[in-house]
Amino acid sequence: MDIEAQLEKLVAYYRDRTLNNLPEFAGLNPSIEHFSRILCHALAERIRANTLGAVTVKLWENEIAWASYRLEVAAS
């Protein structure tokens, strides 16, 4: 799978949507910390590569505020 294409699909899904209304944010504060974790897991599920060891997503809220999440993955 093309990683950029998968990322674009995920971005398109979340674009212009209220995170509070999405099932993956049920009961959660829609913070960039939660969003980076949710996005990282979703992206990792879409990537199929034998050599993939980890996926890291880093989201910027503004010039100084960011959150990242790293997921170790088992080889496919």
C-alpha positions as semicolon CSV with decimal commas, in nm:
position;residue;x (nm);y (nm);z (nm)
1;M;0,000;0,000;0,000
2;D;0,113;0,349;-0,074
3;I;0,156;0,517;0,265
4;E;0,088;0,867;0,133
5;A;-0,236;0,753;-0,033
6;Q;-0,353;0,587;0,289
7;L;-0,266;0,896;0,491
8;E;-0,458;1,114;0,245
9;K;-0,764;0,891;0,284
10;L;-0,746;0,925;0,662
11;V;-0,700;1,302;0,643
12;A;-0,999;1,325;0,408
13;Y;-1,210;1,125;0,654
14;Y;-1,134;1,366;0,941
15;R;-1,131;1,691;0,738
16;D;-1,409;1,935;0,835
17;R;-1,564;1,694;1,086
18;T;-1,634;1,749;1,453
19;L;-1,423;1,495;1,638
20;N;-1,671;1,478;1,927
21;N;-1,927;1,331;1,684
22;L;-1,706;1,044;1,568
23;P;-1,733;0,699;1,729
24;E;-1,357;0,669;1,782
25;F;-1,373;0,974;2,012
26;A;-1,674;0,853;2,215
27;G;-1,609;0,938;2,580
28;L;-1,279;1,110;2,498
29;N;-1,164;1,468;2,499
30;P;-1,080;1,541;2,132
31;S;-0,725;1,646;2,220
32;I;-0,432;1,623;1,982
33;E;-0,290;1,356;2,212
34;H;-0,592;1,132;2,158
35;F;-0,607;1,227;1,791
36;S;-0,243;1,135;1,730
37;R;-0,298;0,793;1,895
38;I;-0,618;0,724;1,699
39;L;-0,462;0,836;1,372
40;C;-0,147;0,631;1,435
41;H;-0,344;0,312;1,497
42;A;-0,564;0,374;1,190
43;L;-0,262;0,436;0,968
44;A;-0,075;0,131;1,102
45;E;-0,376;-0,089;1,022
46;R;-0,361;0,027;0,659
47;I;0,011;-0,027;0,606
48;R;0,122;-0,373;0,501
49;A;0,499;-0,411;0,488
50;N;0,722;-0,692;0,606
51;T;0,988;-0,449;0,723
52;L;0,761;-0,214;0,920
53;G;0,867;-0,199;1,284
54;A;0,691;0,112;1,408
55;V;0,465;0,397;1,305
56;T;0,490;0,745;1,455
57;V;0,235;1,020;1,403
58;K;0,311;1,378;1,507
59;L;0,035;1,639;1,495
60;W;0,086;2,012;1,532
61;E;-0,187;2,225;1,688
62;N;0,010;2,546;1,628
63;E;0,373;2,658;1,603
64;I;0,459;2,539;1,955
65;A;0,197;2,282;2,057
66;W;0,223;1,927;1,925
67;A;0,164;1,567;2,024
68;S;0,307;1,246;1,889
69;Y;0,230;0,879;1,929
70;R;0,453;0,584;1,839
71;L;0,318;0,236;1,784
72;E;0,547;-0,065;1,768
73;V;0,408;-0,312;1,516
74;A;0,476;-0,678;1,453
75;A;0,611;-0,767;1,110
76;S;0,345;-0,880;0,863
